[in-house]
Amino acid sequence: MSRSVLSLRLPVYLQTKLIQNGYHTVADFDRHLDLGFLTQSEVHSLKCAAGTKLSARSALSLRQQALTQSYFSTQLSQLDALLGGRGIPLGCVTEVTGEPGSGQTDLCLRLCLAARLPAAQGGLGVDSLYIDTVGSFSYCGAARAALRLCAPHHEHATDSELSDSLATSLLDGIHVFRVYAAHELSALLCSFDEIASQVAGIGLVIINTVSWPYVASFASSIARRQVMHTELAHKLAQIASKHNVAVVLVSQAKSTFGRSNISLSSSSSMDGDVWARVSANRIILQRRSNGVSVVLSASTMHPPGETFVKIM
């Protein structure tokens, strides 16, 4: 029996478009080859979804995967300890949330650089894809972060030697995409297979922030935003699993907690719990006068906890 179009892992809008044009099952694609109403990217997504078989995994295989999972150090010992002593996991989604100015961008830059470090220094030697939706990425900021991060590993290097080294190693491993609208972000992520084939060695994907493109594009339609957020969340989880990369997304937090105190459950994303459904770890940041309070509010791997760090 042929699978229904509704059973395919496709965006709701694409399922609707197929049904409206007479495609109700996968078998219909063999009988009707005219897909001119779809874009090239949509045809590619359709072929991938139609060729994917439904399968379940045993609890034992999931445990074995967790035991062999790769991690990279954040180069912040307190944060690593909060994350089980190993840092950011590959093959999973990690959500970072907080109010504006709480340190999300600083942490994102640090993670890009930390992942690029060699294994001997806690990294994986991998490149990063930094998707900037709000104009937060700064080359100067990345360069300063790189200098601070690498100085302990190059105690006898001069400033000029250290700068040259960073220009050809750490900074060269950060690939920045600037997107402005929801459809641009969706198109970029749908093309991730192509990007991964062109940029070898991607191990980390940063989206800073995941909320803004949808607020900008659908300011008056909360229901539409929720549908697209759900589709995006599952797409990010698929990218993390398929390519064995760490996906770190930054979401905007509601201003519901006090400036002087933060609890393990006192902050919520303005997007609701949509990201929590696919995230292995949820990290809440709050700026203090002398650093950043970091809360691991939810995790599929570790118990909740709180610590204090100086990111930059």
C-alpha positions in Angstrom: 0.0 0.0 0.0 1.4 3.4 -1.0 2.1 5.9 1.7 -0.1 9.0 2.1 1.4 12.4 1.3 0.4 13.4 4.9 2.7 10.7 6.3 5.8 12.2 4.6 8.0 14.5 6.6 7.2 17.6 4.6 6.2 21.2 5.6 2.4 21.6 6.0 2.3 24.1 3.1 4.0 21.6 0.8 1.7 18.8 1.7 -1.3 21.1 1.1 0.1 22.1 -2.3 0.6 18.4 -3.4 -3.0 17.5 -2.4 -4.5 20.5 -4.1 -2.7 19.3 -7.3 -4.0 15.8 -7.1 -1.1 14.0 -5.4 -2.5 12.1 -2.4 -0.1 9.1 -2.2 3.5 8.4 -3.2 2.2 6.2 -6.0 0.7 9.3 -7.6 4.2 10.6 -8.3 4.8 7.5 -10.6 1.6 8.1 -12.5 1.9 11.9 -12.8 5.4 13.3 -13.5 4.4 17.0 -14.0 5.7 18.7 -10.9 6.0 22.1 -12.5 4.1 23.7 -9.7 7.0 23.0 -7.3 10.3 24.8 -7.0 13.5 22.8 -7.5 14.1 22.9 -3.7 10.6 21.6 -3.0 11.1 18.7 -5.6 14.3 17.8 -3.8 12.6 17.8 -0.4 9.8 15.7 -1.8 12.2 13.1 -3.3 14.1 12.8 0.0 10.9 12.4 2.0 9.4 9.9 -0.3 12.5 7.8 -0.2 12.7 7.7 3.6 11.4 4.6 5.2 9.6 4.7 8.6 11.6 2.9 11.2 11.9 2.6 14.9 15.0 2.3 17.0 15.5 0.2 20.2 16.2 1.8 23.5 19.5 -0.1 23.5 20.7 1.4 20.2 19.8 4.8 21.5 21.8 4.2 24.6 24.8 3.0 22.6 24.6 6.1 20.4 24.6 8.3 23.5 27.7 6.5 24.9 29.6 7.1 21.6 28.4 10.6 21.1 31.0 13.3 20.3 31.3 16.5 22.3 33.4 19.6 22.3 34.4 21.7 25.2 33.0 25.2 25.6 36.3 26.3 27.1 34.3 27.4 30.1 35.0 24.8 32.8 31.9 25.7 34.8 29.6 25.4 31.8 31.2 22.1 30.8 30.6 20.8 34.3 27.0 21.8 34.0 26.8 19.8 30.7 28.1 16.6 32.2 31.8 17.5 32.1 32.0 17.2 28.3 30.4 20.3 26.7 28.2 20.6 23.7 27.0 17.3 22.1 27.0 16.7 18.3 24.0 15.2 16.7 21.7 17.2 18.9 19.9 20.6 19.2 20.9 22.9 22.1 18.7 25.9 22.9 20.2 29.1 24.4 17.7 31.6 25.6 17.8 34.9 27.6 16.8 38.5 27.5 18.6 40.8 25.0 22.1 41.6 26.2 22.4 38.5 28.4 25.4 37.1 26.5 23.9 34.9 23.8 26.0 36.3 21.0 29.2 36.2 23.1 28.5 32.5 23.8 27.8 31.8 20.2 31.1 33.3 19.1 33.0 31.4 21.8 31.4 28.1 20.7 32.4 28.6 17.1 36.0 29.2 18.1 36.0 26.4 20.7 34.7 23.8 18.2 37.5 24.8 15.8 40.3 24.1 18.4 42.1 20.8 17.9 41.2 17.8 20.0 44.2 18.2 22.3 42.7 21.5 23.4 39.1 20.2 23.9 37.8 21.0 20.4 37.0 18.9 17.4 38.8 20.9 14.6 35.5 21.5 12.8 34.1 24.4 11.0 31.0 26.4 12.0 28.1 27.8 10.1 26.9 31.0 11.8 23.4 32.0 10.6 22.9 35.7 11.6 19.3 36.9 11.5 19.7 40.2 13.5 23.1 41.5 12.4 24.8 40.3 15.6 28.0 38.9 14.0 31.0 41.1 14.3 34.4 40.2 12.8 36.1 42.4 15.3 34.2 40.8 18.1 35.1 37.3 16.8 38.8 38.4 16.5 38.9 39.7 20.1 37.2 36.5 21.3 39.7 34.4 19.5 42.6 36.3 21.0 41.2 35.7 24.5 40.4 32.1 23.9 43.8 31.1 22.4 46.1 33.2 24.6 46.4 30.5 27.3 47.4 28.0 24.6 50.0 30.3 23.1 51.7 31.8 26.2 55.0 32.6 24.4 53.5 33.9 21.1 53.7 37.6 20.3 50.5 39.5 19.4 51.4 39.5 15.7 52.1 35.8 15.6 48.9 35.0 17.5 46.9 37.2 15.1 48.3 35.6 12.0 47.6 32.1 13.5 44.0 33.0 14.2 43.4 34.5 10.8 44.3 31.3 9.1 42.8 28.8 11.6 40.0 29.8 14.0 38.4 32.7 12.2 38.7 31.0 8.8 36.6 28.2 10.2 33.5 30.4 10.7 31.2 30.7 7.7 28.6 33.4 8.1 25.2 33.7 6.4 23.1 36.8 6.8 19.4 36.3 6.4 16.6 38.8 6.9 13.3 36.9 6.5 11.6 33.6 7.4 11.6 32.3 3.8 15.3 33.0 3.5 16.1 31.0 6.6 13.9 28.1 5.5 15.5 28.1 2.1 19.0 28.1 3.6 18.2 25.1 5.9 16.5 23.2 3.1 19.8 23.6 1.1 22.0 22.3 4.0 22.9 19.1 2.1 24.4 21.3 -0.7 26.2 23.6 1.8 27.7 20.6 3.7 29.0 19.2 0.4 30.6 22.6 -0.5 32.0 23.4 3.0 33.7 20.3 4.3 34.0 19.7 8.0 31.0 21.5 9.4 30.5 20.4 12.9 28.5 23.3 14.4 25.5 25.3 13.2 24.5 28.5 15.1 21.3 30.4 14.5 21.2 33.7 16.2 18.4 34.3 16.6 15.8 31.8 15.5 12.9 33.9 16.6 13.4 37.2 14.8 12.8 36.2 11.1 9.4 34.9 11.9 8.4 37.8 14.1 9.5 40.2 11.3 7.7 38.2 8.5 4.5 37.3 10.4 4.1 40.0 13.0 0.3 39.7 13.1 -0.1 36.0 12.7 0.9 34.1 15.8 -0.7 30.8 14.5 1.3 31.0 11.3 4.5 31.5 13.3 3.8 28.5 15.5 3.3 26.3 12.5 6.5 27.4 10.8 8.4 27.2 14.1 7.3 23.6 14.5 8.4 22.7 11.0 11.8 24.5 11.5 12.3 22.7 14.8 12.0 19.3 13.2 14.2 20.4 10.3 16.9 21.4 12.7 16.7 18.1 14.5 17.0 16.2 11.2 20.0 18.2 10.2 21.7 17.6 13.6 21.1 13.8 13.3 21.8 13.3 9.6 25.0 15.3 9.5 26.1 14.6 13.1 26.5 18.3 13.8 25.8 20.3 16.9 22.9 22.8 16.3 22.8 25.7 18.7 19.8 28.0 18.4 19.3 31.3 20.2 15.7 32.1 21.2 14.3 35.3 22.8 13.2 34.9 26.4 10.2 36.6 27.8 10.9 39.2 30.5 9.3 37.2 33.3 12.0 36.8 35.8 13.6 39.3 38.2 16.9 41.0 37.5 18.3 39.8 40.8 17.1 36.2 40.8 16.6 33.4 38.4 15.3 29.9 39.0 15.5 26.7 37.0 12.0 27.2 35.5 11.4 31.0 35.7 12.3 31.9 32.1 10.3 30.9 29.0 10.9 31.6 25.3 8.7 34.0 23.5 8.2 31.2 21.0 6.7 28.9 23.7 8.1 25.4 24.2 8.5 24.6 20.5 12.3 24.4 20.7 12.3 22.5 23.9 10.6 19.6 22.1 13.6 19.0 19.9 16.4 20.2 22.2 18.7 17.9 24.2 19.7 20.9 26.4 18.1 24.2 27.3 20.4 26.9 28.6 19.1 30.2 30.1 21.5 33.1 30.4 21.1 36.2 32.6 23.6 39.1 32.7 25.0 40.0 36.1 27.2 42.9 37.1 30.3 40.7 37.1 29.5 38.0 34.6 26.7 35.7 33.4 24.4 33.4 35.3 23.9 30.1 33.4 21.0 27.8 34.1 20.5 24.3 32.6 16.8 24.3 32.9 16.0 21.2 31.0 18.1 18.3 29.5 17.6 14.8 28.2 21.1 14.0 29.4 21.9 15.8 32.6 20.1 17.0 35.8 19.2 20.7 36.0 21.7 23.0 37.5 23.1 26.5 37.7 26.5 28.1 37.5 28.3 31.4 36.9 30.7 32.2 34.1 32.6 35.0 32.4 32.1 34.4 28.7 34.3 37.2 27.3 
